[in-house]
Amino acid sequence: MNAEESVDLEQLMFVDEPMDGDGPRVHPAWLPPEAFRSLGARRVLVHGEGLLVDTVLDEVSRACARYGGLVWHSPSWDVDVDLVFALRDAAELPNPAVEAARAAGEAGLVELADGETLGDEGFVLARAGDVTVVLADAPAGLLYGLFHVVRLCAAAFDPARPPEWHRPALRRRMLNHWDNVAVHPVMGQVERGYAGGSIFWRDGRSRGDLDRVREYARLLASCGVNAISVNNVNVARTEALLLTERLGDVAEIADVLRRYGIRVHLSVSFAAPVVLGGLSTADPLDENVRVWWAATTRRVYERIPDFGGYLVKADSEGQPGPFTYGRDHADGANLLAEALAPHGGVVHWRAFVYNHHQDWRDRSTDRARAAYDHFAPLDGRFRTNVVVQVKFGPVDFQTREPISPVLAAMPATRLAVELQVTQEYTGQQRHVCHLGPWWSEVLSFAPWGPGGRTIADVVTGEAAAGGGMVAVANVGDDPFWTGHPLAQANLYTFGRLAWDPRRDPTTILDEWITLTFPPSATADAELVRRTLHEIMDDSWRTYERYTAPLGVGFMVNPGDHYGPGVDGYEYTRWGTYHFADRDGVGVDRTRASGTGFTGQYPPYWAQVYESPESCPDELLLFFHHVPYGHVLHSGSTVIQHIYDTHFAGVEEVTAMRRRWQRLNGMIDPSVYERVAERLEEQVRCATEWRDQINTYFFRKSGVPDERGRDIY
């Protein structure tokens, strides 16, 4: 492709103008203008009123202005249209074709919904003659219906397309931003952020770049996210002020996000009554503390009427909590829930609570046990507007962990599963690591045994009243949002799985590819699609192959968590050990001889995990300390598996780099160059992982590689 054609691709893919004056243009991720071509070339009628209906009208108007379509907002005259967005309770129009389409939508709803309602966010899409219609009970449904039409492209206007009914499985689909208002001396502007600074805060104050926030809101709404918290769960003094004297900064963000159906939540310090209110205590059973939280929360809602609620990290890693006063986590969470209840708010109370001052010499202690030990006894004591937010694994977002037993242990409590979109332990957005297949495994896991209820069922709850899905966000002020352009797929996939946790992650990835690299904006659409699937589909397992083996985890450099550090945490207070010695490796978490962690699971998995003979290979070293010669179900020994997978991982990353080179000249050059640069680093780092891990275990075990490859 010549230079002139490359410029054309760039014009198709990027937004027209810089969003922040003299700053760099911002990549539109999966909402490039070209993705709106099919919609924008049509005649569109928007029928209904409301803030989110206005957003739909604005989106449609911009697309039609670009691609030559026409748009009307009711009440309107009898016009010929191709597409209608209509609220079901909106008045009839003097337009037989439109009313026929609405009738087709109603008939489709009766046929498909089996008596179910659309709810606040659902919609139905149907065809009648030459007209496509999107019907919804509420404006949010029209907004989600709009983005569904964008995803479908021309297929939305296929005369043979049958009616579709869509409604989110989970009511709350939330992102947690670990953004600091003031720059942290160690963690910087964004804790575990790998895409530049915060899009909300800079150097102790609001960035004020609301155009960037608006574009972010579009991205989130288009994949289904409807709630975010805007500051770090580790709440320092400056961040604490967002609850009171700096609430206006939060309100400005809320005003922008509201136009896309996204509610703002705030991370708060449990010690706020002391830090901000001048009280002598934050005891959750103290009447003055209860009064302070009630009054403070009332003022929040006076300024932000649709405020979502609070997010709290308490009694963990130095954050204050109810333990200070001899109270438990139900006491603490219920205090805030009581203050939020009159306004319809919720408190997300994180279950990430453990002793981070452990003695590495004491093998009876086990960080993996902590969340269950603290929270399972409290089941049934939390108010109904408390959501206990549980990390998917019992430790800390490692590349391979078992599912947290807490998710099966609290049937009388609203639980949310917490994922990590930001790639803290999966390559930090310098490595390609598509997380969708991993998350799908988490959501489809059946804690009570095969064929039983799944994690998706737990977080959905009865009548969709469960706690939902939450993830730590991965965006920053980088022009590509996520640093690595392909890491955008993880954010998109989280939103789509939160909308429907049973969706196939490969299908979701295909959606993302079609939107982000529209066929009309690429030189060879099929080559682009095939190449991206070849690189991304198995990339999580590739990452696992060249990093920590068989579920052992935490073989990373302390502090930044990037790159290999086999003994980096082995003699520290953090409770994340592998116990490798000359005879074997792994952590004994059995009831028979170890920490007893296996006993926290329901009987089926407790039995499976208890024995090395039945434990899945990929989790063997999480649950068992075994000799290097232990034979896996695969037929390989543990030590040979370590060698083989680390050599294979590097070969696979090298193949990724080679495959990406096919796309030189096929896609936007700035995207190509950024990914090519990151793949060079991934090959370098994977090689470093391979050499350090293999050499470490060769020297520990004294067992040579049976294939005679170079181990140093």
MOLINPE-V867726 format. One record per residue. N is the residue number from 1. SS is DSSP state (@ for helix, = for strand, . for the rest). PSI is psi in whole degrees, 0 to 359 (* if undefined). D_LAST is the distance of its C-alpha to the last C-alpha in whole Angstrom. Layout:
BEGIN
n: {N | N}
ss: {SS | SS}
psi: {PSI | PSI}
d_last: {D_LAST | D_LAST}
END
This chain:
BEGIN
n: {1 | 2 | 3 | 4 | 5 | 6 | 7 | 8 | 9 | 10 | 11 | 12 | 13 | 14 | 15 | 16 | 17 | 18 | 19 | 20 | 21 | 22 | 23 | 24 | 25 | 26 | 27 | 28 | 29 | 30 | 31 | 32 | 33 | 34 | 35 | 36 | 37 | 38 | 39 | 40 | 41 | 42 | 43 | 44 | 45 | 46 | 47 | 48 | 49 | 50 | 51 | 52 | 53 | 54 | 55 | 56 | 57 | 58 | 59 | 60 | 61 | 62 | 63 | 64 | 65 | 66 | 67 | 68 | 69 | 70 | 71 | 72 | 73 | 74 | 75 | 76 | 77 | 78 | 79 | 80 | 81 | 82 | 83 | 84 | 85 | 86 | 87 | 88 | 89 | 90 | 91 | 92 | 93 | 94 | 95 | 96 | 97 | 98 | 99 | 100 | 101 | 102 | 103 | 104 | 105 | 106 | 107 | 108 | 109 | 110 | 111 | 112 | 113 | 114 | 115 | 116 | 117 | 118 | 119 | 120 | 121 | 122 | 123 | 124 | 125 | 126 | 127 | 128 | 129 | 130 | 131 | 132 | 133 | 134 | 135 | 136 | 137 | 138 | 139 | 140 | 141 | 142 | 143 | 144 | 145 | 146 | 147 | 148 | 149 | 150 | 151 | 152 | 153 | 154 | 155 | 156 | 157 | 158 | 159 | 160 | 161 | 162 | 163 | 164 | 165 | 166 | 167 | 168 | 169 | 170 | 171 | 172 | 173 | 174 | 175 | 176 | 177 | 178 | 179 | 180 | 181 | 182 | 183 | 184 | 185 | 186 | 187 | 188 | 189 | 190 | 191 | 192 | 193 | 194 | 195 | 196 | 197 | 198 | 199 | 200 | 201 | 202 | 203 | 204 | 205 | 206 | 207 | 208 | 209 | 210 | 211 | 212 | 213 | 214 | 215 | 216 | 217 | 218 | 219 | 220 | 221 | 222 | 223 | 224 | 225 | 226 | 227 | 228 | 229 | 230 | 231 | 232 | 233 | 234 | 235 | 236 | 237 | 238 | 239 | 240 | 241 | 242 | 243 | 244 | 245 | 246 | 247 | 248 | 249 | 250 | 251 | 252 | 253 | 254 | 255 | 256 | 257 | 258 | 259 | 260 | 261 | 262 | 263 | 264 | 265 | 266 | 267 | 268 | 269 | 270 | 271 | 272 | 273 | 274 | 275 | 276 | 277 | 278 | 279 | 280 | 281 | 282 | 283 | 284 | 285 | 286 | 287 | 288 | 289 | 290 | 291 | 292 | 293 | 294 | 295 | 296 | 297 | 298 | 299 | 300 | 301 | 302 | 303 | 304 | 305 | 306 | 307 | 308 | 309 | 310 | 311 | 312 | 313 | 314 | 315 | 316 | 317 | 318 | 319 | 320 | 321 | 322 | 323 | 324 | 325 | 326 | 327 | 328 | 329 | 330 | 331 | 332 | 333 | 334 | 335 | 336 | 337 | 338 | 339 | 340 | 341 | 342 | 343 | 344 | 345 | 346 | 347 | 348 | 349 | 350 | 351 | 352 | 353 | 354 | 355 | 356 | 357 | 358 | 359 | 360 | 361 | 362 | 363 | 364 | 365 | 366 | 367 | 368 | 369 | 370 | 371 | 372 | 373 | 374 | 375 | 376 | 377 | 378 | 379 | 380 | 381 | 382 | 383 | 384 | 385 | 386 | 387 | 388 | 389 | 390 | 391 | 392 | 393 | 394 | 395 | 396 | 397 | 398 | 399 | 400 | 401 | 402 | 403 | 404 | 405 | 406 | 407 | 408 | 409 | 410 | 411 | 412 | 413 | 414 | 415 | 416 | 417 | 418 | 419 | 420 | 421 | 422 | 423 | 424 | 425 | 426 | 427 | 428 | 429 | 430 | 431 | 432 | 433 | 434 | 435 | 436 | 437 | 438 | 439 | 440 | 441 | 442 | 443 | 444 | 445 | 446 | 447 | 448 | 449 | 450 | 451 | 452 | 453 | 454 | 455 | 456 | 457 | 458 | 459 | 460 | 461 | 462 | 463 | 464 | 465 | 466 | 467 | 468 | 469 | 470 | 471 | 472 | 473 | 474 | 475 | 476 | 477 | 478 | 479 | 480 | 481 | 482 | 483 | 484 | 485 | 486 | 487 | 488 | 489 | 490 | 491 | 492 | 493 | 494 | 495 | 496 | 497 | 498 | 499 | 500 | 501 | 502 | 503 | 504 | 505 | 506 | 507 | 508 | 509 | 510 | 511 | 512 | 513 | 514 | 515 | 516 | 517 | 518 | 519 | 520 | 521 | 522 | 523 | 524 | 525 | 526 | 527 | 528 | 529 | 530 | 531 | 532 | 533 | 534 | 535 | 536 | 537 | 538 | 539 | 540 | 541 | 542 | 543 | 544 | 545 | 546 | 547 | 548 | 549 | 550 | 551 | 552 | 553 | 554 | 555 | 556 | 557 | 558 | 559 | 560 | 561 | 562 | 563 | 564 | 565 | 566 | 567 | 568 | 569 | 570 | 571 | 572 | 573 | 574 | 575 | 576 | 577 | 578 | 579 | 580 | 581 | 582 | 583 | 584 | 585 | 586 | 587 | 588 | 589 | 590 | 591 | 592 | 593 | 594 | 595 | 596 | 597 | 598 | 599 | 600 | 601 | 602 | 603 | 604 | 605 | 606 | 607 | 608 | 609 | 610 | 611 | 612 | 613 | 614 | 615 | 616 | 617 | 618 | 619 | 620 | 621 | 622 | 623 | 624 | 625 | 626 | 627 | 628 | 629 | 630 | 631 | 632 | 633 | 634 | 635 | 636 | 637 | 638 | 639 | 640 | 641 | 642 | 643 | 644 | 645 | 646 | 647 | 648 | 649 | 650 | 651 | 652 | 653 | 654 | 655 | 656 | 657 | 658 | 659 | 660 | 661 | 662 | 663 | 664 | 665 | 666 | 667 | 668 | 669 | 670 | 671 | 672 | 673 | 674 | 675 | 676 | 677 | 678 | 679 | 680 | 681 | 682 | 683 | 684 | 685 | 686 | 687 | 688 | 689 | 690 | 691 | 692 | 693 | 694 | 695 | 696 | 697 | 698 | 699 | 700 | 701 | 702 | 703 | 704 | 705 | 706 | 707 | 708 | 709 | 710 | 711 | 712}
ss: {. | . | @ | @ | @ | @ | @ | @ | @ | @ | @ | @ | @ | = | . | . | . | . | . | . | . | . | . | . | . | . | = | . | . | . | . | . | @ | @ | @ | @ | @ | @ | @ | @ | . | . | = | = | = | = | = | . | . | . | @ | @ | @ | @ | @ | @ | @ | @ | @ | @ | @ | @ | @ | @ | @ | @ | @ | . | . | = | = | = | = | . | . | . | . | . | . | . | . | . | = | = | = | = | = | . | . | . | . | . | . | . | . | @ | @ | @ | @ | @ | @ | @ | @ | @ | @ | @ | @ | @ | @ | @ | @ | @ | @ | . | . | . | . | . | . | . | . | . | = | = | = | = | = | = | . | . | = | = | = | = | = | = | . | . | @ | @ | @ | @ | @ | @ | @ | @ | @ | @ | @ | @ | @ | @ | @ | @ | @ | @ | @ | . | . | . | . | . | . | = | = | = | . | . | . | . | . | . | = | = | = | = | . | . | = | = | = | = | = | = | . | . | . | = | = | = | . | . | . | . | . | . | . | . | . | . | = | = | . | . | = | = | . | . | . | @ | @ | @ | @ | @ | @ | @ | @ | @ | @ | @ | @ | @ | @ | . | . | . | = | = | = | . | . | . | . | . | . | . | @ | @ | @ | @ | @ | @ | @ | . | . | . | @ | @ | @ | @ | @ | @ | @ | @ | @ | @ | @ | @ | @ | @ | . | . | = | = | = | = | = | . | . | . | . | @ | @ | @ | @ | . | . | . | . | . | . | . | . | . | . | . | @ | @ | @ | @ | @ | @ | @ | @ | @ | @ | @ | @ | @ | @ | @ | @ | @ | . | . | . | . | . | = | = | = | = | . | . | . | . | . | . | . | . | . | @ | @ | @ | @ | . | . | . | @ | @ | @ | @ | @ | @ | @ | @ | @ | @ | @ | @ | @ | . | . | . | . | = | = | = | = | = | . | . | . | . | . | . | . | . | . | . | . | . | . | . | . | . | @ | @ | @ | @ | @ | @ | @ | @ | @ | @ | @ | @ | . | . | . | . | . | . | . | = | = | = | = | = | = | . | = | . | . | . | . | . | . | . | . | . | = | . | @ | @ | @ | @ | . | . | . | . | . | = | = | = | = | = | = | = | . | . | . | . | . | . | . | . | . | . | . | . | . | . | . | @ | @ | @ | @ | @ | @ | @ | @ | @ | . | . | . | . | . | . | . | . | . | . | @ | @ | @ | @ | @ | @ | . | @ | @ | @ | . | . | . | . | = | = | = | = | . | . | . | . | . | . | . | . | . | . | . | . | @ | @ | @ | @ | @ | @ | @ | @ | @ | @ | @ | @ | @ | @ | @ | . | . | . | . | . | @ | @ | @ | @ | @ | @ | @ | @ | @ | @ | @ | @ | . | . | @ | @ | @ | . | . | . | @ | @ | @ | @ | @ | @ | @ | @ | @ | @ | @ | @ | . | . | @ | @ | @ | @ | @ | @ | @ | @ | . | . | . | . | . | . | . | . | . | = | . | . | . | . | . | . | . | = | . | . | . | . | . | . | . | . | . | . | . | . | . | . | . | . | . | . | . | = | = | . | . | . | . | . | . | . | . | . | . | . | @ | @ | @ | @ | . | . | @ | @ | @ | @ | @ | @ | @ | @ | . | . | . | . | . | . | @ | @ | @ | @ | @ | @ | @ | . | . | = | = | . | . | . | = | . | . | . | . | . | = | @ | @ | @ | @ | @ | @ | @ | @ | @ | @ | @ | @ | @ | @ | @ | @ | @ | @ | @ | @ | @ | @ | @ | @ | . | . | . | . | . | . | . | @ | @ | @ | @ | @ | @ | @ | @ | @ | @ | @ | @ | @ | @ | @ | @ | @ | @ | @ | @ | @ | @ | @ | @ | @ | @ | @ | @ | @ | @ | @ | @ | @ | . | . | . | . | . | . | . | . | . | . | .}
psi: {136 | 174 | 322 | 319 | 326 | 319 | 320 | 318 | 317 | 321 | 326 | 326 | 328 | 157 | 158 | 319 | 154 | 144 | 344 | 55 | 249 | 0 | 175 | 154 | 150 | 128 | 136 | 5 | 233 | 13 | 52 | 154 | 324 | 333 | 342 | 7 | 312 | 318 | 316 | 345 | 2 | 170 | 121 | 136 | 128 | 120 | 107 | 176 | 155 | 162 | 314 | 335 | 321 | 323 | 316 | 314 | 319 | 316 | 315 | 319 | 318 | 320 | 318 | 323 | 325 | 321 | 11 | 8 | 182 | 150 | 140 | 150 | 126 | 160 | 139 | 172 | 180 | 98 | 156 | 125 | 160 | 337 | 134 | 131 | 118 | 138 | 141 | 330 | 6 | 152 | 157 | 155 | 150 | 60 | 100 | 321 | 319 | 315 | 327 | 321 | 318 | 320 | 322 | 321 | 317 | 318 | 320 | 322 | 318 | 319 | 320 | 328 | 344 | 46 | 351 | 153 | 165 | 332 | 190 | 340 | 358 | 167 | 162 | 140 | 132 | 166 | 144 | 111 | 238 | 13 | 133 | 136 | 140 | 119 | 144 | 154 | 334 | 157 | 324 | 325 | 322 | 322 | 313 | 326 | 323 | 310 | 335 | 319 | 320 | 317 | 322 | 337 | 225 | 335 | 338 | 341 | 16 | 121 | 333 | 3 | 125 | 163 | 150 | 142 | 127 | 133 | 137 | 140 | 330 | 134 | 326 | 120 | 98 | 144 | 136 | 122 | 127 | 47 | 133 | 140 | 306 | 143 | 125 | 139 | 337 | 311 | 345 | 204 | 326 | 118 | 129 | 40 | 134 | 27 | 39 | 204 | 182 | 147 | 354 | 322 | 153 | 124 | 45 | 2 | 172 | 140 | 327 | 6 | 75 | 340 | 318 | 321 | 321 | 316 | 325 | 318 | 319 | 313 | 315 | 314 | 324 | 337 | 356 | 1 | 136 | 12 | 143 | 149 | 143 | 6 | 163 | 145 | 337 | 95 | 112 | 184 | 312 | 317 | 326 | 328 | 344 | 337 | 338 | 267 | 342 | 22 | 331 | 327 | 320 | 321 | 323 | 317 | 317 | 323 | 326 | 313 | 331 | 327 | 348 | 22 | 25 | 126 | 140 | 136 | 162 | 130 | 130 | 156 | 133 | 335 | 13 | 322 | 330 | 311 | 319 | 329 | 353 | 11 | 163 | 353 | 157 | 21 | 122 | 344 | 4 | 131 | 321 | 325 | 317 | 317 | 319 | 314 | 322 | 315 | 318 | 317 | 322 | 319 | 326 | 314 | 333 | 328 | 326 | 87 | 331 | 25 | 136 | 320 | 197 | 151 | 132 | 129 | 115 | 145 | 36 | 131 | 41 | 354 | 142 | 157 | 185 | 342 | 331 | 329 | 15 | 19 | 169 | 182 | 334 | 318 | 314 | 313 | 320 | 329 | 310 | 324 | 322 | 320 | 327 | 333 | 317 | 343 | 1 | 15 | 166 | 157 | 125 | 114 | 113 | 138 | 10 | 79 | 123 | 166 | 116 | 24 | 54 | 158 | 113 | 343 | 345 | 102 | 359 | 340 | 151 | 111 | 327 | 333 | 340 | 309 | 317 | 313 | 323 | 321 | 325 | 320 | 346 | 2 | 132 | 351 | 352 | 143 | 160 | 341 | 24 | 132 | 116 | 119 | 113 | 123 | 142 | 329 | 165 | 352 | 274 | 70 | 31 | 159 | 331 | 115 | 157 | 166 | 140 | 129 | 344 | 326 | 347 | 359 | 359 | 67 | 340 | 17 | 142 | 122 | 140 | 142 | 134 | 126 | 172 | 103 | 320 | 135 | 61 | 313 | 12 | 37 | 358 | 38 | 16 | 344 | 143 | 121 | 91 | 122 | 353 | 312 | 325 | 309 | 323 | 322 | 318 | 311 | 332 | 357 | 135 | 99 | 334 | 7 | 159 | 137 | 352 | 191 | 148 | 174 | 323 | 320 | 320 | 311 | 343 | 314 | 175 | 134 | 37 | 29 | 13 | 183 | 343 | 198 | 141 | 146 | 150 | 126 | 158 | 17 | 159 | 194 | 12 | 144 | 335 | 11 | 314 | 14 | 290 | 120 | 327 | 344 | 345 | 328 | 329 | 319 | 314 | 315 | 322 | 312 | 318 | 324 | 327 | 328 | 317 | 96 | 356 | 5 | 152 | 121 | 333 | 322 | 321 | 317 | 322 | 320 | 312 | 318 | 314 | 320 | 315 | 326 | 70 | 139 | 324 | 350 | 15 | 154 | 333 | 90 | 320 | 321 | 318 | 311 | 311 | 318 | 316 | 321 | 318 | 324 | 319 | 329 | 315 | 17 | 331 | 316 | 326 | 315 | 317 | 321 | 321 | 7 | 232 | 133 | 147 | 33 | 11 | 320 | 165 | 27 | 52 | 163 | 130 | 153 | 281 | 345 | 22 | 134 | 165 | 136 | 82 | 317 | 18 | 323 | 8 | 333 | 35 | 180 | 357 | 351 | 35 | 85 | 157 | 344 | 33 | 134 | 193 | 341 | 335 | 190 | 154 | 168 | 125 | 105 | 24 | 164 | 328 | 319 | 1 | 217 | 349 | 6 | 325 | 332 | 352 | 349 | 157 | 160 | 319 | 306 | 331 | 319 | 317 | 313 | 338 | 329 | 135 | 337 | 331 | 344 | 134 | 141 | 316 | 348 | 8 | 312 | 347 | 325 | 343 | 144 | 116 | 158 | 157 | 337 | 3 | 133 | 124 | 169 | 334 | 346 | 349 | 155 | 163 | 313 | 321 | 326 | 317 | 311 | 309 | 315 | 325 | 325 | 318 | 321 | 317 | 319 | 321 | 321 | 321 | 322 | 324 | 312 | 318 | 318 | 320 | 326 | 339 | 331 | 3 | 118 | 354 | 335 | 179 | 128 | 328 | 324 | 315 | 312 | 321 | 315 | 319 | 319 | 317 | 325 | 326 | 316 | 324 | 319 | 316 | 313 | 320 | 322 | 319 | 316 | 310 | 311 | 321 | 316 | 311 | 318 | 318 | 309 | 333 | 316 | 327 | 312 | 330 | 10 | 122 | 159 | 125 | 345 | 359 | 25 | 166 | 117 | 131 | *}
d_last: {44 | 46 | 46 | 49 | 48 | 45 | 48 | 50 | 47 | 46 | 50 | 50 | 47 | 47 | 50 | 53 | 53 | 50 | 51 | 51 | 53 | 51 | 47 | 45 | 46 | 45 | 43 | 45 | 43 | 44 | 48 | 48 | 52 | 51 | 51 | 54 | 56 | 57 | 59 | 60 | 62 | 64 | 67 | 66 | 68 | 67 | 70 | 70 | 69 | 67 | 64 | 61 | 64 | 64 | 60 | 61 | 63 | 62 | 58 | 61 | 63 | 60 | 59 | 62 | 63 | 60 | 60 | 64 | 65 | 68 | 68 | 70 | 71 | 73 | 76 | 76 | 79 | 79 | 76 | 74 | 70 | 67 | 65 | 67 | 65 | 67 | 68 | 70 | 72 | 73 | 76 | 77 | 78 | 80 | 78 | 78 | 75 | 73 | 75 | 74 | 70 | 71 | 72 | 70 | 67 | 69 | 70 | 66 | 65 | 68 | 66 | 63 | 63 | 65 | 66 | 64 | 64 | 62 | 62 | 61 | 58 | 58 | 60 | 61 | 61 | 64 | 66 | 69 | 71 | 69 | 68 | 65 | 65 | 63 | 65 | 64 | 65 | 64 | 63 | 59 | 59 | 61 | 58 | 55 | 57 | 57 | 53 | 53 | 56 | 53 | 50 | 53 | 54 | 56 | 56 | 58 | 61 | 61 | 64 | 63 | 60 | 61 | 62 | 59 | 59 | 56 | 56 | 53 | 52 | 51 | 53 | 50 | 47 | 46 | 43 | 42 | 42 | 40 | 41 | 42 | 46 | 45 | 41 | 39 | 37 | 34 | 34 | 36 | 39 | 38 | 35 | 32 | 34 | 32 | 35 | 36 | 39 | 42 | 44 | 47 | 46 | 45 | 46 | 48 | 50 | 51 | 49 | 53 | 51 | 53 | 53 | 49 | 50 | 52 | 50 | 47 | 50 | 51 | 47 | 47 | 50 | 50 | 47 | 49 | 48 | 51 | 50 | 47 | 47 | 47 | 45 | 42 | 42 | 41 | 45 | 45 | 49 | 49 | 48 | 51 | 53 | 53 | 55 | 58 | 59 | 56 | 57 | 58 | 55 | 54 | 57 | 57 | 53 | 55 | 58 | 56 | 54 | 57 | 58 | 55 | 56 | 53 | 54 | 52 | 51 | 50 | 48 | 50 | 49 | 51 | 52 | 54 | 57 | 56 | 54 | 57 | 60 | 60 | 61 | 60 | 58 | 56 | 57 | 57 | 60 | 62 | 65 | 65 | 61 | 62 | 65 | 62 | 60 | 63 | 65 | 61 | 60 | 64 | 64 | 60 | 62 | 65 | 63 | 60 | 63 | 60 | 57 | 55 | 54 | 51 | 48 | 47 | 44 | 45 | 44 | 40 | 38 | 41 | 43 | 47 | 48 | 51 | 49 | 50 | 54 | 53 | 53 | 51 | 50 | 53 | 55 | 53 | 53 | 56 | 57 | 56 | 57 | 61 | 61 | 59 | 61 | 65 | 63 | 61 | 58 | 55 | 52 | 48 | 47 | 43 | 42 | 39 | 40 | 38 | 37 | 34 | 35 | 33 | 32 | 28 | 29 | 32 | 31 | 35 | 34 | 33 | 33 | 33 | 37 | 38 | 40 | 42 | 43 | 44 | 46 | 47 | 50 | 51 | 52 | 55 | 56 | 55 | 57 | 57 | 56 | 53 | 50 | 47 | 44 | 41 | 37 | 36 | 34 | 34 | 31 | 31 | 30 | 27 | 26 | 27 | 29 | 32 | 36 | 37 | 40 | 42 | 43 | 45 | 46 | 49 | 51 | 54 | 52 | 51 | 47 | 45 | 42 | 39 | 37 | 34 | 35 | 33 | 29 | 28 | 25 | 25 | 24 | 27 | 29 | 26 | 25 | 27 | 28 | 31 | 32 | 35 | 34 | 32 | 36 | 38 | 36 | 37 | 40 | 41 | 39 | 42 | 42 | 45 | 43 | 43 | 47 | 47 | 48 | 45 | 43 | 45 | 48 | 47 | 47 | 50 | 52 | 56 | 58 | 55 | 55 | 52 | 49 | 48 | 44 | 43 | 39 | 38 | 39 | 36 | 38 | 39 | 41 | 38 | 40 | 39 | 39 | 36 | 34 | 32 | 35 | 33 | 33 | 37 | 37 | 36 | 39 | 41 | 40 | 40 | 44 | 45 | 43 | 45 | 48 | 47 | 44 | 45 | 44 | 42 | 39 | 38 | 42 | 42 | 39 | 41 | 44 | 42 | 41 | 44 | 46 | 43 | 43 | 46 | 47 | 50 | 47 | 45 | 45 | 44 | 44 | 42 | 39 | 39 | 39 | 37 | 34 | 34 | 34 | 31 | 29 | 31 | 32 | 28 | 27 | 27 | 25 | 22 | 22 | 21 | 19 | 16 | 17 | 18 | 19 | 22 | 24 | 22 | 22 | 22 | 18 | 19 | 20 | 23 | 26 | 26 | 24 | 22 | 18 | 15 | 16 | 15 | 17 | 20 | 23 | 22 | 24 | 27 | 30 | 30 | 29 | 26 | 24 | 21 | 22 | 18 | 18 | 17 | 20 | 20 | 20 | 23 | 26 | 29 | 32 | 34 | 38 | 38 | 35 | 33 | 35 | 37 | 36 | 37 | 40 | 41 | 41 | 44 | 44 | 42 | 39 | 39 | 39 | 37 | 34 | 35 | 34 | 30 | 32 | 34 | 31 | 30 | 26 | 26 | 27 | 26 | 24 | 26 | 29 | 27 | 25 | 24 | 22 | 18 | 20 | 23 | 24 | 25 | 28 | 26 | 25 | 22 | 20 | 19 | 15 | 15 | 17 | 15 | 12 | 15 | 17 | 14 | 13 | 17 | 18 | 16 | 18 | 21 | 21 | 21 | 24 | 25 | 25 | 27 | 29 | 30 | 31 | 34 | 36 | 36 | 40 | 40 | 40 | 41 | 39 | 38 | 37 | 35 | 33 | 33 | 31 | 29 | 28 | 26 | 25 | 23 | 22 | 21 | 19 | 17 | 17 | 16 | 13 | 12 | 13 | 11 | 7 | 8 | 10 | 8 | 5 | 9 | 11 | 8 | 9 | 12 | 13 | 12 | 13 | 11 | 11 | 15 | 14 | 12 | 10 | 6 | 4 | 0}
END
